[in-house]
Amino acid sequence: MTSKDIADALAARHGISKAEARAQVAAVLEAITDGVAKGDVALAGFGKFSVSRRAARPGRNPRSGETLVIGPTTRVRFRPAKALKDRLVKR
């Protein structure tokens, strides 16, 4: 499902235009992005977005076997809420 699909479903469910629904979806995604940039974002019943930082670590080039240093990374993690997990189990 894409953000366009979500906007179309929102428009159909609430009787608003698709353009307005797309704008609302974009606003929600931007708010989540801004929140994650500042810290954690928790959506009750859905899950929690958090920032995970990983320090530099040694690695190995699989092709040559040469040892190298893998640089530090930052990524976004998502942990689903219990309600979401329970709903997925029912499928």
Sequence and secondary structure as in RCSB ss.txt:
>XXXX:A:sequence
MTSKDIADALAARHGISKAEARAQVAAVLEAITDGVAKGDVALAGFGKFSVSRRAARPGRNPRSGETLVIGPTTR
VRFRPAKALKDRLVKR
>XXXX:A:secstr
  HHHHHHHHHHHHT  HHHHHHHHHHHHHHHHHHHHHS EEETTTEEEEEEEE  EEEE TTT  EEEE  EEE
EEEEE HHHHHHHHT 
